[in-house]
Amino acid sequence: MRRFNLEWILIALIGALFLIAGAGWWLRGANADQPSQTTSPIANATTIFQPVLSQLGRAQVPLRLPTYIPSRGQRQSSESLPVYASVDSVESGSYAVVLGYSKDCNGSNACRLGAVIGEVQPTKSAQDDYTESDYLYPDGRSEEPVAQVTLANGITGTFLPWRCATNCTDAQVVWDENGYRYSVGIKLGDRDSLVKMANSAIENGSANGRGAQ
C-alpha cells in the first residue's frame, strides 16, 4: 500500500512540474505578443516634411510638424513601407498635410496613414465637433475613450479615438496653442502614440522658433 501511494505521489509531482513549465511558456508567449506603449517611428520621420515646406510657408499659421510619426496605423503588420507627405490644402489661415504610402495619396482610404493640420482656432471645441459627427460612424470604434491629455509645454489636448463606418477615421490628438488649433492623426492609431506624435510637433515648433505670429 505504501509503495502504491509513493507511485501516485511521484506521478502527481511530475504532473505539477509539467503544469508549471507550461504556464511559464504560455506567459512568455503572451508577454511577447503585447505591443509597446508607443509604436516605432517611420524611418523618415524627421525629414518627411522637407519637400513641402515651401508650400506650407504660404499659410499664415505657425507650423507644428511632428518628428515622431508612428509606423503602424491601419496597416497592422511588420512590413516597412515608405511614407510620404503631400499638401492637401494651404490657405492663409490653415494648412493640411496628408501622410500616405504613395506620393499622390491625396487622403485616399487605401493609402492613408494619417494627417497633420493647423488652422486659426475655431470657436467650437474639438470634442463638440467629434460628438456631433458621432452618428455618422455607427459600426465600430476604438476601445479607447475620448480623453483630455497633457502635452509638452503644459498644453492640454484632447484625444479623439478612431471610428468606423464604410471606412475608418484617424485617431487624433487636438490642441489649441496661441490662437491656433493643431491636430495630428493616424488612421486606427492609439492614444499613447498620438500623444508622442503631438509632443514632437510642439517641441519641434518651439525648437525652430515657430511661435505665434
C-alpha positions as CSV (number, residue, x, y, z in Angstrom):
1,M,0.0,0.0,0.0
2,R,2.8,2.4,0.9
3,R,4.6,1.7,-2.4
4,F,1.3,2.4,-4.3
5,N,0.9,5.7,-2.5
6,L,4.5,6.7,-3.3
7,E,4.0,6.0,-7.0
8,W,0.9,8.2,-7.1
9,I,2.8,11.0,-5.3
10,L,5.6,10.8,-7.8
11,I,3.1,10.9,-10.7
12,A,1.4,13.9,-9.1
13,L,4.8,15.7,-8.7
14,I,5.8,15.1,-12.3
15,G,2.4,16.4,-13.5
16,A,2.7,19.5,-11.4
17,L,6.2,20.2,-12.9
18,F,4.8,19.9,-16.4
19,L,1.9,22.3,-15.5
20,I,4.4,24.9,-14.1
21,A,6.6,24.6,-17.1
22,G,3.6,25.0,-19.5
23,A,2.3,28.0,-17.6
24,G,5.7,29.7,-17.8
25,W,5.9,29.1,-21.6
26,W,2.4,30.5,-22.0
27,L,3.1,33.6,-20.1
28,R,6.3,34.3,-22.0
29,G,4.4,33.9,-25.3
30,A,1.6,36.2,-24.1
31,N,4.1,38.9,-23.0
32,A,5.9,38.7,-26.3
33,D,2.7,39.4,-28.2
34,Q,1.9,42.6,-26.2
35,P,2.7,45.8,-28.0
36,S,4.8,48.5,-26.5
37,Q,3.0,51.7,-25.4
38,T,4.1,53.5,-28.5
39,T,4.9,52.1,-31.9
40,S,8.3,52.6,-33.6
41,P,8.5,55.7,-35.9
42,I,8.6,55.7,-39.6
43,A,12.2,55.8,-41.0
44,N,12.0,59.3,-42.4
45,A,10.0,60.9,-39.6
46,T,12.5,63.8,-39.2
47,T,12.7,64.6,-42.9
48,I,9.3,63.8,-44.4
49,F,8.0,67.4,-44.5
50,Q,11.1,68.9,-46.2
51,P,9.7,68.6,-49.7
52,V,6.5,70.5,-48.8
53,L,7.9,73.2,-46.5
54,S,7.9,75.9,-49.3
55,Q,4.2,75.3,-49.9
56,L,3.3,75.3,-46.2
57,G,5.1,78.6,-45.9
58,R,2.1,80.3,-47.6
59,A,-0.1,79.6,-44.6
60,Q,0.0,82.4,-42.0
61,V,-0.1,79.7,-39.3
62,P,2.9,78.7,-37.3
63,L,3.9,75.2,-38.2
64,R,3.6,72.3,-35.9
65,L,5.2,69.4,-37.7
66,P,6.0,66.1,-35.8
67,T,9.4,64.5,-35.8
68,Y,7.8,61.2,-34.5
69,I,5.3,59.5,-36.7
70,P,4.0,56.1,-35.8
71,S,4.9,53.4,-38.3
72,R,1.7,51.4,-37.6
73,G,-1.8,52.6,-38.1
74,Q,-4.3,50.9,-40.4
75,R,-1.5,48.6,-41.7
76,Q,-1.0,46.4,-38.7
77,S,2.0,44.5,-40.0
78,S,5.7,44.4,-39.7
79,E,6.1,45.4,-43.3
80,S,8.1,48.6,-43.7
81,L,6.6,50.8,-46.3
82,P,7.8,54.3,-47.4
83,V,5.6,57.2,-46.2
84,Y,5.3,60.5,-48.0
85,A,3.9,63.9,-47.0
86,S,1.7,65.7,-49.5
87,V,-0.1,69.0,-49.2
88,D,-3.9,68.6,-49.1
89,S,-4.6,72.3,-48.8
90,V,-2.9,75.6,-47.9
91,E,-4.8,78.9,-47.2
92,S,-3.8,82.0,-45.3
93,G,-5.5,80.6,-42.1
94,S,-4.9,76.9,-42.4
95,Y,-2.8,74.0,-43.8
96,A,-3.4,70.3,-44.1
97,V,-0.8,67.6,-44.9
98,V,-1.7,64.0,-45.7
99,L,0.7,61.2,-44.7
100,G,0.4,58.3,-47.1
101,Y,2.0,55.3,-48.6
102,S,2.2,56.9,-52.1
103,K,3.3,60.3,-53.3
104,D,-0.1,61.0,-54.8
105,C,-2.2,59.5,-52.0
106,N,-4.4,62.7,-51.5
107,G,-6.0,61.2,-48.5
108,S,-7.4,58.1,-50.2
109,N,-8.6,55.4,-47.7
110,A,-6.4,52.6,-49.1
111,C,-3.1,54.6,-49.0
112,R,-3.6,56.9,-46.0
113,L,-1.5,56.7,-42.8
114,G,-2.7,60.0,-41.2
115,A,-2.7,63.8,-41.3
116,V,-1.2,66.9,-39.8
117,I,-3.4,70.0,-39.6
118,G,-3.0,73.6,-38.4
119,E,-5.6,76.4,-38.5
120,V,-6.8,79.5,-36.9
121,Q,-8.6,78.4,-33.7
122,P,-12.3,77.8,-34.3
123,T,-14.9,78.8,-31.8
124,K,-16.3,75.3,-31.4
125,S,-14.3,72.8,-29.3
126,A,-12.7,69.7,-30.9
127,Q,-14.8,67.4,-28.7
128,D,-18.0,69.1,-29.8
129,D,-17.2,68.5,-33.4
130,Y,-16.4,64.9,-32.7
131,T,-19.6,64.3,-30.7
132,E,-21.8,66.0,-33.3
133,S,-20.5,63.8,-36.1
134,D,-20.8,60.6,-34.0
135,Y,-23.9,59.4,-35.7
136,L,-22.0,59.1,-39.0
137,Y,-20.0,56.2,-37.5
138,P,-22.3,53.6,-36.0
139,D,-20.4,50.4,-36.8
140,G,-17.3,50.2,-34.8
141,R,-14.9,52.3,-32.7
142,S,-11.7,52.1,-30.7
143,E,-11.9,50.8,-27.2
144,E,-10.0,53.8,-26.0
145,P,-12.3,56.7,-24.9
146,V,-12.2,60.4,-25.6
147,A,-9.8,61.8,-23.1
148,Q,-8.0,65.0,-22.0
149,V,-4.2,64.6,-22.3
150,T,-1.3,66.6,-21.0
151,L,1.1,67.6,-23.7
152,A,4.5,69.3,-23.9
153,N,4.9,72.8,-22.6
154,G,2.0,72.3,-20.2
155,I,-0.5,72.3,-23.0
156,T,-3.8,70.4,-22.6
157,G,-5.1,68.5,-25.6
158,T,-7.9,66.1,-26.5
159,F,-7.5,62.6,-27.7
160,L,-10.3,61.6,-30.2
161,P,-10.3,57.8,-30.9
162,W,-10.9,56.4,-34.4
163,R,-14.4,55.3,-35.5
164,C,-15.5,53.1,-38.5
165,A,-18.5,53.0,-40.8
166,T,-17.7,52.2,-44.5
167,N,-14.2,53.5,-43.8
168,C,-12.3,54.2,-40.6
169,T,-11.2,57.7,-39.4
170,D,-7.9,58.8,-37.9
171,A,-7.4,58.7,-34.2
172,Q,-6.3,62.3,-33.3
173,V,-4.8,64.5,-30.7
174,V,-6.0,68.0,-31.0
175,W,-4.8,71.1,-29.1
176,D,-5.1,74.9,-29.1
177,E,-2.0,77.0,-28.9
178,N,-1.6,80.8,-29.1
179,G,-4.9,81.3,-31.0
180,Y,-4.4,78.3,-33.4
181,R,-5.7,74.8,-33.4
182,Y,-3.5,71.8,-34.3
183,S,-4.1,68.2,-34.8
184,V,-2.1,65.1,-35.6
185,G,-3.9,61.9,-36.7
186,I,-3.1,58.3,-37.5
187,K,-5.7,56.0,-39.1
188,L,-6.6,53.4,-36.4
189,G,-3.9,54.9,-34.2
190,D,-3.6,54.6,-30.4
191,R,-3.6,57.3,-27.7
192,D,0.0,56.8,-26.5
193,S,1.5,57.0,-30.0
194,L,-0.7,60.1,-30.8
195,V,0.4,61.9,-27.7
196,K,4.0,61.2,-28.5
197,M,3.4,62.5,-32.1
198,A,1.7,65.7,-30.8
199,N,4.5,66.3,-28.3
200,S,7.2,66.0,-31.0
201,A,5.2,68.6,-33.1
202,I,5.0,71.0,-30.2
203,E,8.7,70.6,-29.3
204,N,9.8,70.9,-33.0
205,G,7.8,74.1,-33.4
206,S,9.4,75.6,-30.2
207,A,12.9,74.5,-31.2
208,N,12.6,76.2,-34.6
209,G,11.2,79.4,-33.1
210,R,7.9,79.0,-34.8
211,G,5.8,80.6,-32.1
212,A,2.6,82.6,-32.5
213,Q,2.8,85.2,-35.3
